[in-house]
Amino acid sequence: MPQNVAEQIVAQLIDAGVTRIYGIVGDSLNPIVDAVRRTGGAAKGGIDWIHVRHEEAAAFAAAADAELTGALAVCAGSCGPGNLHLINGLYDAQRSGVPVLAIASHIPSLQIGSDYFQETHPERLFTECSDYCEMIVTPEQSPRVVNSAIRQATAGSAVSVIVLPGDLAEKHSTGEFPPFVAARPGRVAPDERTVTELAAAIDRAEKIAIFAGEGVRDAREEVIALAEHLQAPMGHSLRGKQWIQYDNRFDVGMSGLLGYGAIDHAMHDVDLLLMLGTDFPYEQFLPDGADTVIAQVDVDAQRLGRRAGVTHPVHGDVGLTVEALRAHTSAKTDSTFLDHTLKRYRKAMTDSVATYTDSDAQPIHPERAMTVIDRIAASDAVFTADTGMGNVWQARYVTPGPERRLLASWRHGSMANALPHAFGAQMAYPDRQVIAIAGDGGLSMLLGELITVAAYDLPLTVFVFNNSTLGMVKAEMLVAGFPDFGVDVPMVDFAAVGTALGFHAQRVTDPADLDAAVSAALAHRGPALVDIVTDPDALSMPAAITVDQVAGFGMSMAKMVLGAKDAGGIGAVLETAKSNIKHIRSL
């Protein structure tokens, strides 16, 4: 039986199925850590303590763990700076909609409000990045708060935060807690009248396109069947890619700045756009609701119509809704629009995405490197990607499949997520291949987490796309009309860093060496790192390029030639042109 509050909290976590806590020990957190120690670890039915180097990484790892397993994941930080470091990773978890519980230990109860050493107000700080945030103030209250936090996180796929003063954690526990029984999530059936009205609009429309997001993950077969029923081309968001793209003959690419293919053109050339399970935030890529009939289906009614003018908002489960739509609509036989869009998609893939995938140029084109990694990686590999160009290369060149999983900082868009996401994924799936696609800028931010990977001898592989620049920021500057400035990253030999930490590590500068280096790293039964020196001037072209973007790019080139001495001059312009000549020809 638990003897103090800390032991009781740990017992409740075990009862909820928790087997790991990611964090860093510290004075006010010590009672929790000691209670974890006395469980004997996960192998004995208890909890493992996963010691990271920065609490931000603990929260990122918990987010990845929770996203892959769907189960509650836990992270912890000591009072003041310790738990404050959790906040960025918790924002990532909250915005990705995954069940994470954070234990934020606090200063002694008697000192709260006295401007004590390391005093903050965690019960205020974490409210925006959580659905539940409460401070435990008495031992009797603790079981109920913990129970509520667990239920809120698991039922709402959200972050919960428990604030626990260190002295309270050591007090005798008197309350009892009920056993945790997780509720099975139900399916929201759409309103019958709403479905009938949308079905009538679909029957009237000649050209229809489908845009799918994360919400189609449990309705893949139903959505593809609807596309066939309507002869509708289908695109997807970044987060929807892994669920709907593979083995889908109706797929025409991805929308957004990272996008490719023909979906952007299709969405602006339809009578009706059907958005399924997506809260796609980039409204500039969506058609105007005044000119196009837009229908949106989502299990969360708050998302309906907040990105575009929606004529037919449908609150309901995607699978149930598309099944109902198939039953209430006539099958379409004219495939002219579908065939035209598929033809445009194939051309875009050849002219843009396939460009440079076989390039022998040095520095290495990132497209070539990512293509090799994708080809050699296991069919059930888990990929994580840093926000920025890492996301671009993962989005465009990783081939999804029924068992592969992709992770990213989907909505929060934080740098430095790839490495901690990767070790969280490896903890969740110790027998699967885990691959981190890291930029040199992102990896530098949480470089110390390589020590975490080494300490636990995790068999994950880090591929560093080392281009000595913050690539996405550089591209944003150029498109906005600014010469790139302040984006340089010092050239670091990350292979040497990896070797010093005990990684299997290799630096690659010649594309001819990629196959052997990637194969050796992925075959290694322990931590591996491949430092790939890539072209700093390589650009990613979005699927739809606006006149403003072309004008901005031209303006930035002019400024680089004519502008300040830091802008680079004609030499920088020529290097950018040389690295992207095939893209420029396709404009």
N, C-alpha and C positions, 0 to 999 in steps of 0.2 A: 504493500500500500504506500502511495506517496506520502511523504512526511512534511514537505514544504511546498510553497507555491510553485517554485521552479520545477520540482519533480512532478507536480500535478500537471503543469503545462506540457511537459515532455510526454507524460503518459497519455494525455489527450491527443497529442500529435501522432503518437504511435497507433492509437486507436483509430485515427483517421487515415492510416496507411502511409504516413511519412517515414521515409528511411534515410533521408539526408537533410542536413542543414548546412547551407553555405554561409561562411562568415569569417570574422576575425575576432579572437578572444579579446576581452578587455574588462576592466575592474567591475563595472556595474552589470556586465553580462556574465561574469564568472559563475554565479549560481546556476544559470541555465546550462553553461558549458559543462559544469561538473555533473549536472543531472544527466546530460547526454553521455558523458564518459561512463557513468555507472550503469547505463543500459547495456553495455558490452558491444555496441555496434550492430549494424544491420544483420550481420551473419548470425547473431544470437537473438534476433527478434527485436533489436533496439534501433538506434539511430546512429549513423556515421556523421562525424563532424568533418566538413570539407573546408580546410584552411586555405583561403585565397590570400592574395597580396593586396587587394584593394576592395573595399566593400561594394563599390560600383560593380565590379566583376561578379560578386556574389549574387547581386540582384539580376544581372544579365544571365548568369548561369541558371538561376532558378526559373527565369522566364522561359529559357529554352527547354529545360527539363519539363516544365508544365505544359508547354505547347506540344511537345512530342508525345507525352504520355497521357495528357488530359487529366492527370491527377494533381493534387495539391503539392506544390513545391515550397520550400521554406528557406528564407535567408535571415540573417541577424547582424545587428551592429550595436556596439557599445554606446554609451551616452555621448551626446554632443557631436563632435566631428565624426565619430564612428558610424552612427546611424544616418547622419546627414549625407555621408558618402553613398548611401544606398539609393538616394532619391532619383538619380538619372536612370538607373536600371529598373527602378519601380515604375517610373513613367513609361518606359518601354513595355513592361509587362501589362500595365493598365491599358495602354493604347492598343496593344495587340490582343487584349481580351483573353488573358490566360490566368488560371487560378494560382496566385502566389500569396503567401502569408509572410509578413515581415515582423520580426521581433525587434523593437526599438527599445533597448534598455535606457534607463533614465537616471538622473542624479538622485541622491537620497531624498525621500519624501519631505523630510523636515526642511530641506534647503530649497525646495521649489519656490521660486518667486523672490529669491534673495540675491540674484546675480551671482550665483555660485560658479565655481570653476566648471567649465564645459557646459554650462546651462544653456539649453535651447528650449523651444516649445514644440516638441515633436508631434503632439496632438493637434497642433495647428499646421505644422510644416507639411505633413503627409496627407492632408485632407484632399488636395487637388489630384493626387496621383493614386487615390484609393477609393473604393466604395464604402469602406468601413475603417474607421480609425478611432480607437478608444483607449483611454488610460485606465489601468487597473489601480484602484485606490484602496481596496481592502481584500484580504484573503478570501472572504466569503463571496466576493463579487467575481473573482478570477475565473471559476469554471464557466460561468455564464458568458463572460466576455469572450473567452477563448472559443467556446462553442459557437457563439454568434459569428466570430471572425472566420472560423472554418467554413461554416455554412454559407456565409455571404460570398466568400471567395470561390467556393466550389459551385454553388448554384448560379452565381452571376458571372462566372468566368472573369474574375476581377481580382484586384489587390485588396487585401485586408492588412491592417497594421495594428499590432498590440504594443502599447507603450507600457513599459514595466519598470518602475523604480527599483534600483538594485536592492535596497533594504527590504522592500516588500517581497521580493523573490525568495528571501531566506526565511520568511515568517511561516509559522506552522499553518498547515492547510487543514481547514475544517469542513469545507464544502465538498460535496460529491458531484460527479459529472455523469450525465447519461451517456450511454454508448452512442457512437456516431454511426448513423445509417444514412448513406447518401441517397438522395432522391433520384429516381430515373427521370431524365428530362423528357418532357412531353413534346408533341408536335402541334404547332398552331395551324389549324385548318383555316383556309381563306374564306371570307364571306362569299356565299353563293351568288348573290346579286352582283357583287364586284367582279367575280370571275365571268359571269355571263356578259356583263358590259364590255370587259376586255376582250372576250372571245369574239364579240360582234365587231369590235374595232380591228381585230386581227383578220377576220374574214374580209373586211373592206380593203385592207392594205394589200398592195401588190408587191412592194419591196420591204422585207423585214430583216432586221439584224438582231442578234443576241449578244449582249455584253455580260460576261459572267465573272463573279468574284469569289471570294472565300466561301460565301454561303452556299455554293453548289457542291461542297466537298462530299456530302452524303446523298447527293442527287445526280451524280454524274451520268448514269445510264438514262435517267428520265430526261435530262436536259438535252443530251445528244439525240434521243428519240424525238424530242420536240423540234429540234433543228431539222431533222430529216422530214418530219411531218410538214413543216412550214417552208422547206427549201431555203433555210436562212443561214447565211454565213455567221460564224460565231467568233468573237474576240474575247479577250480576258484581261483582267487586271494583273498586276505583278503577283499579288497574293493568290489569285485564282489559278495561275499558270499550272501549278503542280497537280491540281485536281482535274482539270478539264482539257489540257492541251494534248496529252498523249493519246495515240490511237484514235484521233478525232478528225475525220475527213472534212469536217465543216470549219475547222480552225483556220482563222486568217490573221492571227497575230495578237499583239499586245498593245494597249494604248498607253499614253503618258510620255513623259520625257525619256523614259527608258525603253519606250516601245519600239515596235518593228512591225512590218507586214502591211496589211491593207484594212485593218479594222477602223482606223480613223477616217479614211475615205468612205468606207461603207456606212458608218454611223451618220455621216453628213449627207448621204444620198438615199436615205430610206423614207418610206412613209411612216414606219413605226419602228421604234427602238425598244427592245425588251431587255431591261436591266435586271439581272437575277443575282441576288445575294451579294451586292456590291455597294459600298459606300465610297466609291471612287472620288477622291477629294479634288481632282484637277478639273474644275468645271470648264476651263478653256478648251478642253479636248472633247467636251460633250456638245451635241447639237443644241440649238436654241429651241426650247419647248414651244415657242410661238410658231415655229416653222415645221416642226416634226412632232408627231404624236409619240410621247414617251410613256412607257409603262415601267413601273419599278415594283419588284417583289422582294420583300425582306421580312424576316422574323421579328425585327425590331422596328416598330412603327415610327420611332423618333427619326429614323434615317430617311424616311420616305419624303422625297421632294426637297431635301435641303441642299442638293447640288445642282439641280436643274428643274425647269418647270415640268412637273409630272402631271399628265392628264389622267392616268390610271394608276393610283397608288394602291398596292395590294399588300395588306398585312397578313403574312402567312408563311409557312414552311415552303421552301422552294420546291421540294419534291412533290408535296401534295398539290401545290398550285399548278405546276406544269402538267401533272397527270390530269387534273381537272380541265386545263386548257386544251389538251389533246382530245379529251372527250367531247368538248363543246365547240370545236372548230373543224372546218373542212380541210382535208389534206390538200396542199397546193402541189401542182404538177409542173408549173413553169419554173425551170431552174436557171433562167437567163441571168438574173441578178447574182445568184450564187456562183454560177460559172464564171461570170465576169470578175467577181471579187476574188475568187480562187486564182484566176489567171494573174490578176494584179498582185496577189500575195506571193505567188511563185516568182514573179519578176523582182519584187522587192527583196525577197530572200536572196536571190542571186546577185542583185546589184548592190545591196547594202550589207546584209548580215554575213553573207559568205565572203565578202571582201576581206582580204588579208588573212584568211584562215590557213592559207598554205604559204604565206610569205616567208622568204628566207632572209629578210632584212634584219640588220642589227642597228640599234637595239631591237629586241624582240617585239613584234606586234602582239599586244595582249590578246587579240582575237585568236592568234595561232596558239598561244599558250593555253587559253581556256578550252579550245577545241580538243587539244591533246588530253588535258585533264578529264574532260567529259568522256572521251572515248575509252580511257583506261580505267576510270572509276567503276566501282561495283554497281550492280543494278539496284542494290538497296542502300546505296550510300546516302548519308545525310550531309548536305552542303550548308554552310553558313557563309554569309557575305557581309563585308563591311559596307556601310552606307557610303555612297559615292560611286566611283567607277567599278568597284567590286560588285556592287549590285547590278550595274549595267552588264558586265561580262557574265554574271550568273544568270541574269534574266534572258540573255540572248543566246548563250552557248551551252548551258546545261540542259541536257535532254531529260525531261521528266519521264516518269514511269510509274507503274502501280505501287512500287515499293520505295522509290526514292523520295526523300523529303528535302525541302528547301526552307531555310530560316533566314530572317533578316530583321532589322529594326523597322518593321513594316510601316508604322504610322508615326513613330517618334523620330525616326530618321537620325539616330545618334551615330557618331563615329565610334570606332573602337569596339564594336559589338561582336565582330566575327570570332575572335579568340575565346572570350568567355562564353558566348553561345555554344561554341564547339565543345568546350570541356563540360558544359552542362549537358549537352547532347550525348557526349561519350559516357558520362555518369549514368544517364538514363538508359542508354543502349550500349553496354560495354562490349558486345560482340559484333557491332556493326562498324563499318568504315565511316569515319567522320572526317570531313574536309573543310578547312577554313580558307576562304578566299579573302585574304587580308591585303589592304593597301599599306604602303610604308608609313603613311600618315596615321592611319587608324591603329596599326600595330604599335607604333611608337607611343601612343597615348597610354596603353595598358601593357607595355612591354614586360612588366614584372610578372604578368600572368603566365609567361613561358615557364617561370619557376614553378608555378602551380602544376602545370602539365607535367614537368619533369619530376616533381615531388611524388606525384601519384602514378608515374610511369604510364600515362594514358597513350594509347596507340593511335592518336589522331595525327593528321598531317596538316601543316600550315603551308599554304602556297602564298608567298609574299610577292605581290605585283609591285616591284620596286622601280618606280619611275621618277623618283626624286621630286615629286610635286604633288600638291593636293589637286588631283586631276579633275574632279567634278567642279570644284570651285573655280579652277582655271577655265573650264568650259563655260561656266555661268558668266564669268567676267567677259569672255570673248563675245558671247552671244548678246550681252547687254551693252556692248560697245566700249568696254574698258580694256586696256592692255592688261595682261596678267601681271600682278604685282603682289608680293607677300605670300606667294603660294609655294615657294621653293622649300624642299625638304632636303637636308644634307644627305649625301649618299652614304649609306650605312651598309656594311657587310653583315647582313642578318644571318648568313650562314655561319659566320665566325661566332656570332652571339649564340646561335643554336648549338654549335659544337662545344662551346664553353659550358653550356648547361647540360650536356650529355645527349643532345638530340642527334639522330642521324640527319646530317645537314649537308646541303650542296648548293652552290651558287651556279646559275646558268646564264650565260651571256650569248650563246650561239643556239639558234632554234633547232639546229641539227641534234643537239644534245637533250632536247626536251623529253622525247619518248623514254629514253633510258633513265633520266632523272626522276620523272614522274612515276615510272614503274617501280623503281627501287624504293622510293619513298612510301608508296602505297603498300608495298610488300613488307615493309619493315614492321616488326612486331613491337613497337614502342613509339615514343614521340619522334616525329620527323618534320623537317622544315626544308622547303625548297625556295631559295631566294632567286626570283626571276627578274633580271634587269630588263625592263620594258621601256618602250618608246614614250618619252614624256610629252610628245606632241600628238599622240594618237587621240583622235576625237571620236565620240559616239554621235551619230546622226539620228535624231528622232524620226519617227515614222512620218510625221507631217511637219514640214518646215515652213514657218510663216515668213511673209515679206519682212516683218519687223526683225526676225532673227537673222535673216540674210543681211539686212541693212546694218544691224548691230555688229555682226561679225566683220563686215566690210569696214565699218568705222573703227573697230579695234585694230584691224590690220593697218589702216591708215595712221592711226595714232602710234602704232609700233614703229612705223617708218619715219614719221614726221615729228613725233612727240618727244617726251622727256628722255633723258639719257638712260633712265632705268627701264624704258619700254622695250629695249632689245634691238631695235633697228631692223633694217632690211634682212639681215641674217636670220633673225627670229621668224620673220614672215616666210622666208624661203624654207626653213626647216618645217614649219607647220604645214605649208603647202605640200612639201615633199612627202611628209608622213601621211597625208590624207588625200593625195591626188585622185585616187579612185572614187572616194566619196564626193569630191568636188565635181568630178565629171558627171556624176549622177544627178546633180542638182538641176 
